[in-house]
Amino acid sequence: MTSSSGSSGTTSAGSAATDLQLQVVVGLADGAVEYSINNDWTQLQGTGWDSGVQCMVVNWLPSGEPQVIVGLENSSIQFYNGSTWSQLQGLGWDSTAAQLAVHWAVSGSPQVVVGLSNGAVEFYNGTGWSQLQGTGWESSVTCLAANWNADGTLQVDRKSTRLNSSHTVISYAVFCLKKK
């Protein structure tokens, strides 16, 4: 197996193996979230959510600690800020959180786009939620990507679905759907 940098994972004479610090965050079907530095595992969340982790996005702080957004099977969205968990969304969507795209704001409050298994797409702007797409697609969101402006706001153009020469910035959101 090779690492993402393309090296074989072995070290040659004169290089320090201790320079590599493998950090991993794992979300489990029982709802637990585990964190590892060089195979030294720590539990960030036990099984108290009573719902499995469906999707997850991690941001690494300069200190090396992870910030984590977790989408659960019961539609709840949880945020780990590096020390404590908080709930961004409760159980109100009635659909599994299938995909996440996250903008990690300097202020510490993430912005989150969530694709749901019922085809809806929801947006958290750091303080509240709004719906970007209802359930009219009648298909699960299977992949999602979002683009943010330089000021951290989500680029959304509800008026136009085609680009022309007057567009100074090309914005996009990509939704992949799975037919039911």
ZADO-1210 file (C-alpha; in nm, 4 decimals, padded with zeros to 6 digits):
<atoms>
<atom x="00.0000" y="00.0000" z="00.0000" code="MET" pos="1"/>
<atom x="00.1288" y="00.3486" z="-00.0773" code="THR" pos="2"/>
<atom x="00.0658" y="00.6707" z="00.1061" code="SER" pos="3"/>
<atom x="-00.1021" y="00.9692" z="-00.0584" code="SER" pos="4"/>
<atom x="00.2367" y="01.1262" z="-00.1237" code="SER" pos="5"/>
<atom x="00.3284" y="00.8306" z="-00.3396" code="GLY" pos="6"/>
<atom x="00.5996" y="00.6904" z="-00.1119" code="SER" pos="7"/>
<atom x="00.6029" y="00.3241" z="-00.0257" code="SER" pos="8"/>
<atom x="00.5735" y="00.3881" z="00.3462" code="GLY" pos="9"/>
<atom x="00.9276" y="00.2652" z="00.4105" code="THR" pos="10"/>
<atom x="01.2144" y="00.4939" z="00.4997" code="THR" pos="11"/>
<atom x="01.5594" y="00.4998" z="00.3472" code="SER" pos="12"/>
<atom x="01.8821" y="00.5387" z="00.5420" code="ALA" pos="13"/>
<atom x="01.9140" y="00.8893" z="00.6801" code="GLY" pos="14"/>
<atom x="01.5402" y="00.9763" z="00.6775" code="SER" pos="15"/>
<atom x="01.3440" y="00.9924" z="00.9989" code="ALA" pos="16"/>
<atom x="01.0402" y="00.7665" z="01.0248" code="ALA" pos="17"/>
<atom x="00.9165" y="00.9799" z="01.3149" code="THR" pos="18"/>
<atom x="00.8571" y="01.2727" z="01.0769" code="ASP" pos="19"/>
<atom x="00.5429" y="01.0969" z="00.9546" code="LEU" pos="20"/>
<atom x="00.2510" y="01.1309" z="01.1908" code="GLN" pos="21"/>
<atom x="-00.0520" y="00.9363" z="01.0696" code="LEU" pos="22"/>
<atom x="-00.3774" y="01.0830" z="01.2014" code="GLN" pos="23"/>
<atom x="-00.7094" y="00.9088" z="01.1397" code="VAL" pos="24"/>
<atom x="-01.0700" y="00.9762" z="01.2415" code="VAL" pos="25"/>
<atom x="-01.3158" y="00.6879" z="01.2023" code="VAL" pos="26"/>
<atom x="-01.6965" y="00.6959" z="01.2308" code="GLY" pos="27"/>
<atom x="-01.8581" y="00.3631" z="01.3163" code="LEU" pos="28"/>
<atom x="-02.1954" y="00.2039" z="01.2467" code="ALA" pos="29"/>
<atom x="-02.2716" y="00.1998" z="01.6218" code="ASP" pos="30"/>
<atom x="-02.2335" y="00.5811" z="01.6383" code="GLY" pos="31"/>
<atom x="-01.8870" y="00.5911" z="01.7950" code="ALA" pos="32"/>
<atom x="-01.6165" y="00.8236" z="01.6601" code="VAL" pos="33"/>
<atom x="-01.2542" y="00.7246" z="01.7161" code="GLU" pos="34"/>
<atom x="-00.9352" y="00.9291" z="01.6619" code="TYR" pos="35"/>
<atom x="-00.5813" y="00.7961" z="01.6193" code="SER" pos="36"/>
<atom x="-00.2332" y="00.9456" z="01.6120" code="ILE" pos="37"/>
<atom x="00.0163" y="00.6813" z="01.4974" code="ASN" pos="38"/>
<atom x="-00.2188" y="00.3997" z="01.6033" code="ASN" pos="39"/>
<atom x="-00.2785" y="00.5429" z="01.9533" code="ASP" pos="40"/>
<atom x="-00.6617" y="00.5476" z="01.9576" code="TRP" pos="41"/>
<atom x="-00.8840" y="00.7855" z="02.1557" code="THR" pos="42"/>
<atom x="-01.2640" y="00.7828" z="02.1644" code="GLN" pos="43"/>
<atom x="-01.4116" y="01.1208" z="02.0647" code="LEU" pos="44"/>
<atom x="-01.7728" y="00.9970" z="02.0933" code="GLN" pos="45"/>
<atom x="-01.9181" y="00.6809" z="02.2418" code="GLY" pos="46"/>
<atom x="-02.2330" y="00.5085" z="02.1208" code="THR" pos="47"/>
<atom x="-02.4697" y="00.7523" z="02.2975" code="GLY" pos="48"/>
<atom x="-02.6240" y="00.8889" z="01.9755" code="TRP" pos="49"/>
<atom x="-02.8172" y="00.5627" z="01.9188" code="ASP" pos="50"/>
<atom x="-02.7595" y="00.6067" z="01.5452" code="SER" pos="51"/>
<atom x="-02.4764" y="00.5090" z="01.3149" code="GLY" pos="52"/>
<atom x="-02.2336" y="00.7462" z="01.1489" code="VAL" pos="53"/>
<atom x="-02.3359" y="00.7733" z="00.7837" code="GLN" pos="54"/>
<atom x="-02.0905" y="01.0403" z="00.6603" code="CYS" pos="55"/>
<atom x="-01.8157" y="01.2558" z="00.8050" code="MET" pos="56"/>
<atom x="-01.5812" y="01.5439" z="00.7136" code="VAL" pos="57"/>
<atom x="-01.2647" y="01.6274" z="00.9116" code="VAL" pos="58"/>
<atom x="-01.0630" y="01.9492" z="00.9354" code="ASN" pos="59"/>
<atom x="-00.7203" y="01.9374" z="01.1019" code="TRP" pos="60"/>
<atom x="-00.6449" y="02.2314" z="01.3320" code="LEU" pos="61"/>
<atom x="-00.2886" y="02.3747" z="01.3446" code="PRO" pos="62"/>
<atom x="-00.2576" y="02.2064" z="01.6863" code="SER" pos="63"/>
<atom x="-00.3133" y="01.8696" z="01.5167" code="GLY" pos="64"/>
<atom x="-00.6547" y="01.8182" z="01.6754" code="GLU" pos="65"/>
<atom x="-00.9455" y="01.7260" z="01.4455" code="PRO" pos="66"/>
<atom x="-01.2661" y="01.9216" z="01.3954" code="GLN" pos="67"/>
<atom x="-01.5364" y="01.6800" z="01.2805" code="VAL" pos="68"/>
<atom x="-01.8798" y="01.7120" z="01.1209" code="ILE" pos="69"/>
<atom x="-02.0793" y="01.3884" z="01.1419" code="VAL" pos="70"/>
<atom x="-02.4018" y="01.3025" z="00.9594" code="GLY" pos="71"/>
<atom x="-02.5981" y="01.0288" z="01.1324" code="LEU" pos="72"/>
<atom x="-02.8443" y="00.7749" z="00.9942" code="GLU" pos="73"/>
<atom x="-03.1220" y="00.9418" z="01.1984" code="ASN" pos="74"/>
<atom x="-03.0615" y="01.2761" z="01.0117" code="SER" pos="75"/>
<atom x="-02.8830" y="01.4431" z="01.3029" code="SER" pos="76"/>
<atom x="-02.5732" y="01.6539" z="01.2250" code="ILE" pos="77"/>
<atom x="-02.3094" y="01.6760" z="01.5001" code="GLN" pos="78"/>
<atom x="-02.0018" y="01.9037" z="01.5238" code="PHE" pos="79"/>
<atom x="-01.6823" y="01.8350" z="01.7199" code="TYR" pos="80"/>
<atom x="-01.4841" y="02.1607" z="01.7574" code="ASN" pos="81"/>
<atom x="-01.1631" y="01.9974" z="01.8815" code="GLY" pos="82"/>
<atom x="-01.2781" y="01.9594" z="02.2413" code="SER" pos="83"/>
<atom x="-01.6588" y="01.9199" z="02.2659" code="THR" pos="84"/>
<atom x="-01.9544" y="01.8017" z="02.0569" code="TRP" pos="85"/>
<atom x="-02.2571" y="02.0156" z="01.9689" code="SER" pos="86"/>
<atom x="-02.5670" y="01.9422" z="01.7650" code="GLN" pos="87"/>
<atom x="-02.6161" y="02.1459" z="01.4462" code="LEU" pos="88"/>
<atom x="-02.9355" y="01.9630" z="01.3401" code="GLN" pos="89"/>
<atom x="-03.1724" y="01.7433" z="01.5351" code="GLY" pos="90"/>
<atom x="-03.4023" y="01.4743" z="01.4036" code="LEU" pos="91"/>
<atom x="-03.6357" y="01.6965" z="01.1981" code="GLY" pos="92"/>
<atom x="-03.5464" y="01.5919" z="00.8422" code="TRP" pos="93"/>
<atom x="-03.6885" y="01.2391" z="00.8504" code="ASP" pos="94"/>
<atom x="-03.4116" y="01.1245" z="00.6134" code="SER" pos="95"/>
<atom x="-03.0561" y="00.9945" z="00.6461" code="THR" pos="96"/>
<atom x="-02.7713" y="01.2424" z="00.6039" code="ALA" pos="97"/>
<atom x="-02.6033" y="01.0842" z="00.2998" code="ALA" pos="98"/>
<atom x="-02.3365" y="01.3384" z="00.1949" code="GLN" pos="99"/>
<atom x="-02.1594" y="01.6423" z="00.3430" code="LEU" pos="100"/>
<atom x="-01.9621" y="01.9372" z="00.2059" code="ALA" pos="101"/>
<atom x="-01.8074" y="02.1707" z="00.4652" code="VAL" pos="102"/>
<atom x="-01.6468" y="02.5138" z="00.4638" code="HIS" pos="103"/>
<atom x="-01.4338" y="02.5574" z="00.7762" code="TRP" pos="104"/>
<atom x="-01.4740" y="02.9257" z="00.8641" code="ALA" pos="105"/>
<atom x="-01.1978" y="03.1109" z="01.0466" code="VAL" pos="106"/>
<atom x="-01.4560" y="03.2035" z="01.3128" code="SER" pos="107"/>
<atom x="-01.4763" y="02.8359" z="01.4108" code="GLY" pos="108"/>
<atom x="-01.8364" y="02.7927" z="01.3001" code="SER" pos="109"/>
<atom x="-01.8517" y="02.5600" z="01.0000" code="PRO" pos="110"/>
<atom x="-02.0863" y="02.6023" z="00.7057" code="GLN" pos="111"/>
<atom x="-02.2353" y="02.2716" z="00.5916" code="VAL" pos="112"/>
<atom x="-02.4219" y="02.1470" z="00.2845" code="VAL" pos="113"/>
<atom x="-02.6021" y="01.8170" z="00.3486" code="VAL" pos="114"/>
<atom x="-02.7403" y="01.5829" z="00.0844" code="GLY" pos="115"/>
<atom x="-03.0145" y="01.3604" z="00.2214" code="LEU" pos="116"/>
<atom x="-03.1226" y="01.0114" z="00.1203" code="SER" pos="117"/>
<atom x="-03.4641" y="01.1502" z="00.0184" code="ASN" pos="118"/>
<atom x="-03.2976" y="01.3819" z="-00.2400" code="GLY" pos="119"/>
<atom x="-03.3239" y="01.7046" z="-00.0398" code="ALA" pos="120"/>
<atom x="-03.0231" y="01.9352" z="00.0021" code="VAL" pos="121"/>
<atom x="-02.9918" y="02.1517" z="00.3151" code="GLU" pos="122"/>
<atom x="-02.7484" y="02.4362" z="00.3964" code="PHE" pos="123"/>
<atom x="-02.6210" y="02.5460" z="00.7395" code="TYR" pos="124"/>
<atom x="-02.4739" y="02.8998" z="00.7223" code="ASN" pos="125"/>
<atom x="-02.3148" y="02.8907" z="01.0676" code="GLY" pos="126"/>
<atom x="-02.6285" y="03.0010" z="01.2524" code="THR" pos="127"/>
<atom x="-02.9297" y="02.8339" z="01.0872" code="GLY" pos="128"/>
<atom x="-03.0536" y="02.5984" z="00.8167" code="TRP" pos="129"/>
<atom x="-03.2187" y="02.6614" z="00.4798" code="SER" pos="130"/>
<atom x="-03.3305" y="02.4245" z="00.2079" code="GLN" pos="131"/>
<atom x="-03.1506" y="02.4393" z="-00.1283" code="LEU" pos="132"/>
<atom x="-03.3481" y="02.1550" z="-00.2873" code="GLN" pos="133"/>
<atom x="-03.6664" y="01.9807" z="-00.1815" code="GLY" pos="134"/>
<atom x="-03.7405" y="01.6142" z="-00.2369" code="THR" pos="135"/>
<atom x="-03.8602" y="01.6646" z="-00.5970" code="GLY" pos="136"/>
<atom x="-03.5727" y="01.4623" z="-00.7434" code="TRP" pos="137"/>
<atom x="-03.7187" y="01.1464" z="-00.5879" code="GLU" pos="138"/>
<atom x="-03.3673" y="01.0054" z="-00.5654" code="SER" pos="139"/>
<atom x="-03.0954" y="00.9826" z="-00.2996" code="SER" pos="140"/>
<atom x="-02.8042" y="01.2243" z="-00.3063" code="VAL" pos="141"/>
<atom x="-02.5018" y="00.9959" z="-00.3530" code="THR" pos="142"/>
<atom x="-02.2280" y="01.2594" z="-00.3898" code="CYS" pos="143"/>
<atom x="-02.2062" y="01.6327" z="-00.3338" code="LEU" pos="144"/>
<atom x="-01.9564" y="01.9152" z="-00.3850" code="ALA" pos="145"/>
<atom x="-01.9983" y="02.2855" z="-00.3086" code="ALA" pos="146"/>
<atom x="-01.8088" y="02.6052" z="-00.3868" code="ASN" pos="147"/>
<atom x="-01.7769" y="02.8945" z="-00.1433" code="TRP" pos="148"/>
<atom x="-01.7030" y="03.2617" z="-00.2174" code="ASN" pos="149"/>
<atom x="-01.3854" y="03.4202" z="-00.0796" code="ALA" pos="150"/>
<atom x="-01.5896" y="03.5625" z="00.2111" code="ASP" pos="151"/>
<atom x="-01.7084" y="03.2116" z="00.3056" code="GLY" pos="152"/>
<atom x="-02.0625" y="03.2370" z="00.1708" code="THR" pos="153"/>
<atom x="-02.1998" y="02.9545" z="-00.0427" code="LEU" pos="154"/>
<atom x="-02.2256" y="03.0422" z="-00.4109" code="GLN" pos="155"/>
<atom x="-02.5866" y="02.9819" z="-00.5109" code="VAL" pos="156"/>
<atom x="-02.7501" y="03.1186" z="-00.8251" code="ASP" pos="157"/>
<atom x="-03.1201" y="03.0354" z="-00.8197" code="ARG" pos="158"/>
<atom x="-03.2008" y="03.2526" z="-01.1244" code="LYS" pos="159"/>
<atom x="-02.9807" y="03.1024" z="-01.3931" code="SER" pos="160"/>
<atom x="-02.8875" y="02.7472" z="-01.4844" code="THR" pos="161"/>
<atom x="-02.6580" y="02.8414" z="-01.7715" code="ARG" pos="162"/>
<atom x="-02.3417" y="03.0442" z="-01.7884" code="LEU" pos="163"/>
<atom x="-02.2826" y="03.3385" z="-02.0158" code="ASN" pos="164"/>
<atom x="-02.0117" y="03.5995" z="-02.0672" code="SER" pos="165"/>
<atom x="-02.1572" y="03.8234" z="-01.7945" code="SER" pos="166"/>
<atom x="-02.0621" y="03.5703" z="-01.5231" code="HIS" pos="167"/>
<atom x="-01.7447" y="03.6936" z="-01.3516" code="THR" pos="168"/>
<atom x="-01.7202" y="03.3864" z="-01.1301" code="VAL" pos="169"/>
<atom x="-01.8310" y="03.0390" z="-01.2255" code="ILE" pos="170"/>
<atom x="-02.0002" y="02.8820" z="-00.9270" code="SER" pos="171"/>
<atom x="-02.1232" y="02.5306" z="-00.8946" code="TYR" pos="172"/>
<atom x="-02.2829" y="02.2715" z="-00.6788" code="ALA" pos="173"/>
<atom x="-02.2744" y="01.9113" z="-00.7937" code="VAL" pos="174"/>
<atom x="-02.5348" y="01.6616" z="-00.6833" code="PHE" pos="175"/>
<atom x="-02.5157" y="01.2937" z="-00.7808" code="CYS" pos="176"/>
<atom x="-02.8435" y="01.1102" z="-00.7534" code="LEU" pos="177"/>
<atom x="-02.9297" y="00.7439" z="-00.7162" code="LYS" pos="178"/>
<atom x="-03.2563" y="00.6300" z="-00.8703" code="LYS" pos="179"/>
<atom x="-03.4912" y="00.4696" z="-00.6153" code="LYS" pos="180"/>
</atoms>
